[in-house]
Amino acid sequence: MCKEIPVRLPSSRLGRLFDIVVRGETGTGRDATVNLIVCSDARVRSLNRRYRSIDRPTDVLSFNLDPINASESVFGEIYIAMPYVRRQAERLGRSLADEFLLLFCHGLLHLFGHDHDTPARERAMFARQKRYLLAIESRRPR
């Protein structure tokens, strides 16, 4: 049995990243609501199996719910499997906060219709992801 260690999420950076991505993808500062669900590997595996027919955990899953311009709506949900993220951050030599931000950005881009199902689309999506992550770092208080 694995005991979870509480993690303090980089909430101010998450908020800035969200604003930057929404502005970058819509061209406006449009109001949008996205539910961020931090969960277990088992929960993400169950969702992955049910909605993508892939029976294994993954780091992040995104689900569109309502159009971004619908009033009083939830644009989408992003599920991030924290145990998976911890292992991945350690394996890649990244901080947990940085890995979490990257996956949140990745999930947001999926909500806006980006994908990495071909090499060209992967390059385009990952370039956007990198640009947005660099933008929050350049605005980070010192």
C-alpha positions in Angstrom: 0.0 0.0 0.0 1.3 3.4 -1.0 0.7 6.3 1.3 0.1 9.6 -0.5 2.1 12.6 0.5 0.2 15.9 0.3 1.4 18.3 -2.4 1.0 22.0 -2.5 0.0 22.8 -6.1 1.5 25.9 -7.7 -1.9 27.7 -7.7 -0.8 31.2 -8.7 1.2 29.7 -11.7 -1.8 27.5 -12.6 -4.0 30.6 -12.7 -1.6 32.5 -14.8 -1.1 29.6 -17.2 -4.9 29.2 -17.5 -5.3 32.9 -18.4 -2.4 32.8 -20.9 -3.7 29.7 -22.7 -7.3 30.9 -22.8 -6.2 34.3 -24.2 -3.8 32.6 -26.7 -6.4 30.1 -27.9 -9.4 32.4 -28.1 -7.7 35.8 -28.8 -9.7 37.3 -25.9 -9.7 37.2 -22.1 -13.0 35.2 -22.3 -14.3 33.8 -19.0 -14.0 30.0 -19.0 -14.4 27.4 -16.3 -12.4 24.2 -16.3 -12.6 21.6 -13.6 -9.2 20.3 -12.5 -9.4 16.9 -10.8 -6.3 15.5 -9.2 -6.8 11.8 -8.7 -5.3 8.4 -8.5 -3.8 6.2 -11.2 -6.7 3.8 -10.8 -9.3 6.6 -11.5 -7.4 7.8 -14.6 -7.0 4.2 -15.7 -10.8 3.6 -15.4 -11.5 6.7 -17.4 -8.9 5.8 -20.0 -10.4 2.3 -20.4 -14.0 3.6 -20.5 -13.6 6.5 -22.9 -10.5 5.6 -24.9 -10.5 1.8 -24.7 -6.9 1.9 -23.3 -6.6 -0.2 -20.2 -3.7 1.5 -18.5 -3.1 4.7 -16.4 -1.8 7.8 -18.0 -0.7 11.2 -16.7 -3.6 13.5 -17.9 -7.0 13.1 -19.6 -9.2 16.0 -20.9 -12.9 16.0 -21.6 -14.8 18.8 -23.3 -18.1 19.4 -21.8 -19.6 22.7 -23.1 -18.6 25.2 -25.8 -16.3 27.8 -24.4 -18.7 30.6 -25.2 -21.7 29.1 -23.4 -22.7 31.1 -20.4 -22.7 29.5 -17.0 -21.0 26.4 -18.4 -18.0 24.2 -17.7 -15.8 24.2 -20.8 -14.1 20.9 -19.8 -12.5 18.7 -17.2 -8.8 17.8 -16.8 -7.9 14.7 -14.8 -4.3 14.5 -13.6 -3.1 11.3 -11.9 -0.8 12.6 -9.1 1.0 9.3 -8.4 1.8 9.0 -12.1 3.0 12.6 -12.3 5.3 12.0 -9.3 6.9 9.0 -10.9 7.2 10.8 -14.3 8.7 14.0 -12.7 11.3 11.9 -10.9 12.1 9.9 -14.0 12.5 13.0 -16.1 14.4 15.0 -13.5 11.7 17.7 -13.2 10.1 19.3 -10.2 6.7 18.0 -9.3 5.3 21.5 -9.8 6.8 21.9 -13.2 5.6 18.5 -14.4 2.1 19.3 -13.1 2.0 22.7 -14.9 3.2 21.0 -18.1 0.4 18.4 -17.9 -2.2 21.1 -17.0 -1.1 23.0 -20.1 -1.2 19.8 -22.2 -4.8 19.1 -20.9 -5.9 22.6 -21.7 -4.6 22.4 -25.3 -6.5 19.1 -25.8 -9.7 21.0 -24.6 -9.0 23.6 -27.4 -8.8 20.8 -30.0 -5.1 20.2 -30.3 -3.8 16.7 -30.5 -0.5 14.8 -31.0 -1.9 12.0 -33.2 0.5 12.7 -36.1 4.1 13.9 -36.1 3.1 17.3 -37.5 0.3 17.8 -35.1 2.6 16.7 -32.2 5.2 19.3 -33.2 2.6 22.0 -33.4 0.9 21.1 -30.1 4.2 20.7 -28.2 5.5 24.1 -29.6 2.3 25.8 -28.3 2.8 24.1 -25.0 6.4 25.2 -24.7 5.5 28.8 -25.7 2.8 29.0 -23.0 5.0 27.4 -20.3 7.8 29.9 -21.1 5.3 32.7 -20.9 4.3 31.9 -17.3 8.0 31.6 -16.4 8.7 35.0 -17.8 5.9 36.5 -15.7 6.9 34.6 -12.6 7.5 36.9 -9.6 11.1 36.8 -8.4 
